[in-house]
C-alpha cells in the first residue's frame, strides 16, 4: 500500500501504516482467490467459527441478509444494503472480490471502511488466529478469506450496525460467510461455475448454494421450482420451514433482475415488521433511481470516459452474464450503434469457449490479455481460442498495453468494453486513474 500523502493528519498516516502491516500478515495466509480452485478448497466452517467465537461472536450482534448465486449476487447485495440505508437503518455490506483495493469489500453505512477501523478489525482477527495456533484449535487453519470475513463482522459490530448484507464468496454451504444466519437468503440463479469445487451439474451446485438457507428464513430466488436447480432450492426451503419468493417473470437486463430480487428482499423484511427510521415498514419502493445509482459497485457495469472514448468495465465471467451485459449496452444510445473493442481476460476455471461464442459477432475485435498476479489464461492461448471461435483477436500480455491498443482502435469505432475478470478490471481502473499498473491491493478473480 502506498504511503499516506503528507497533507493527511498524522493519525491517518499511522492508520495507513497499521493497515499495511495487517494486510501483509493477512497475505501470508492461504488465499484461494489467488490459486486454481479445486476440491482441496472444500472443508468445514470450523476455522471461521473458532475465530468468531474468540472475537465474541460478532455475527450474532447484527441482523443479516445472505446472498449467493452464480451472477448478480454482489449487485443484489449492494441494492439491499442501499435500501436499508435509504430507510435510515445502520447497515453494512460485505462483498467479494474487490476490483482495486480491499476496502471495497467492507462498507459501513454506504462508505468503504476507513483505514483505522479496518486495521483494528484485522489485528483482532489475526490475534485470534495466533491464539488458536498456540492452543491448537480449529482457527489455526483459517485462510485469508476466513480472516477477512471475521474482521468484517467484527468491524460491523464495532460500528454499532443493526444490519449486514453479506455476499457469499464461493458456493454457500462451506463458504466462510455461512457463519451468519440470514433472515432472508437470496439465491440469485445457478450456472455451471467452479465445477472443480462445487460439482459438475447445476443440481450439485444448487445444493452447495442452498446451504445458506436457515430455519425460519425466507428464500428469494429467480429460479422456478420446475427448474432442476430451483427444485433443489425449493426443497431446502421446505426442510427449513422457509417461504420462497420469486419475481414475476425475468427482467430483460441484469440490473433489472437484480433489482427485482432486492425489492423482494425489502418487501419481505417489511412483512417481518422491520421498520425504517420513520417507523414505516420496509418495502421495495425504497429503491428509487438515486438509491439504485448509489449502490453501484466497482467493475459492475462501471462507466468511464478516457480520452473521449466511452469505456465500460464489467467483471462478468459467465457466458450468460456477458450476454445480458451486451444486451443492455446495445440498447444504450449513449454508446452509439458501433460494436465495442473488447479487452478480455479470463480465469483458468472459466468457460472461455462459451464466453467467446457470446462475443462473436457482437464485438469488433478482442484484445486478449492476462494479469500476472492471478490464475488467468495466458494471453496467447486466449487469443488462439478467440480466433477459433471466429473473432478477430490480438494478444497483449500487459493489460495496460491491451487497454491502450483498444482505445486507439475505438477512437474511430466507438467504445471499449473491458470484461472477464476482476484482476483485469482492477488493472484497467488503475491504468485509468494513474497511468501505471496496480502495485498494491491487487484485484482478485
Residue, then its C-alpha position, 0 to 999 in steps of 0.5 A: x500500500x502506498x504511503x499516506x500523502x503528507x497533507x493527511x493528519x498524522x493519525x491517518x498516516x499511522x492508520x495507513x501504516x497499521x493497515x499495511x502491516x495487517x494486510x501483509x500478515x493477512x497475505x501470508x495466509x492461504x488465499x484461494x482467490x489467488x490459486x486454481x480452485x479445486x476440491x482441496x478448497x472444500x472443508x468445514x466452517x470450523x476455522x471461521x467459527x473458532x475465530x468468531x467465537x474468540x472475537x465474541x461472536x460478532x455475527x450474532x450482534x447484527x441482523x443479516x441478509x445472505x446472498x449467493x448465486x452464480x451472477x448478480x449476487x454482489x449487485x443484489x447485495x449492494x441494492x439491499x444494503x442501499x435500501x436499508x440505508x435509504x430507510x435510515x437503518x445502520x447497515x453494512x455490506x460485505x462483498x467479494x472480490x474487490x476490483x482495486x483495493x480491499x476496502x471495497x469489500x467492507x462498507x459501513x453505512x454506504x462508505x468503504x471502511x476507513x483505514x483505522x477501523x479496518x486495521x483494528x478489525x484485522x489485528x483482532x482477527x489475526x490475534x485470534x488466529x495466533x491464539x488458536x495456533x498456540x492452543x491448537x484449535x480449529x482457527x489455526x487453519x483459517x485462510x485469508x478469506x476466513x480472516x477477512x470475513x471475521x474482521x468484517x463482522x467484527x468491524x460491523x459490530x464495532x460500528x454499532x450496525x443493526x444490519x449486514x448484507x453479506x455476499x457469499x464468496x464461493x458456493x454457500x454451504x462451506x463458504x466462510x460467510x455461512x457463519x451468519x444466519x440470514x433472515x432472508x437468503x437470496x439465491x440469485x440463479x445457478x450456472x455451471x461455475x467452479x465445477x472443480x469445487x462445487x460439482x459438475x451439474x447445476x443440481x450439485x451446485x444448487x445444493x452447495x448454494x442452498x446451504x445458506x438457507x436457515x430455519x425460519x428464513x425466507x428464500x428469494x430466488x429467480x429460479x422456478x421450482x420446475x427448474x432442476x436447480x430451483x427444485x433443489x432450492x425449493x426443497x431446502x426451503x421446505x426442510x427449513x420451514x422457509x417461504x420462497x419468493x420469486x419475481x414475476x417473470x425475468x427482467x430483460x437486463x441484469x440490473x433489472x433482475x437484480x433489482x427485482x430480487x432486492x425489492x423482494x428482499x425489502x418487501x419481505x423484511x417489511x412483512x417481518x415488521x422491520x421498520x425504517x427510521x420513520x417507523x414505516x415498514x420496509x418495502x421495495x419502493x425504497x429503491x428509487x433511481x438515486x438509491x439504485x445509482x448509489x449502490x453501484x459497485x466497482x467493475x459492475x457495469x462501471x462507466x468511464x470516459x478516457x480520452x473521449x472514448x466511452x469505456x465500460x468495465x464489467x467483471x462478468x465471467x459467465x457466458x450468460x452474464x456477458x450476454x445480458x451485459x451486451x444486451x443492455x449496452x446495445x440498447x444504450x444510445x449513449x454508446x452509439x450503434x458501433x460494436x465495442x473493442x473488447x479487452x478480455x481476460x479470463x480465469x483458468x476455471x472459466x468457460x472461455x469457449x462459451x464466453x467467446x461464442x457470446x462475443x462473436x459477432x457482437x464485438x469488433x475485435x478482442x484484445x486478449x490479455x492476462x494479469x500476472x498476479x492471478x490464475x488467468x489464461x495466458x494471453x496467447x492461448x486466449x487469443x488462439x481460442x478467440x480466433x477459433x471461435x471466429x473473432x478477430x483477436x490480438x494478444x497483449x500480455x500487459x493489460x495496460x498495453x491491451x487497454x491502450x491498443x483498444x482505445x486507439x482502435x475505438x477512437x474511430x469505432x466507438x467504445x471499449x468494453x473491458x470484461x472477464x475478470x476482476x484482476x483485469x478490471x482492477x488493472x484497467x481502473x488503475x491504468x485509468x486513474x494513474x497511468x501505471x499498473x496496480x502495485x498494491x491491493x491487487x484485484x482478485x478473480 
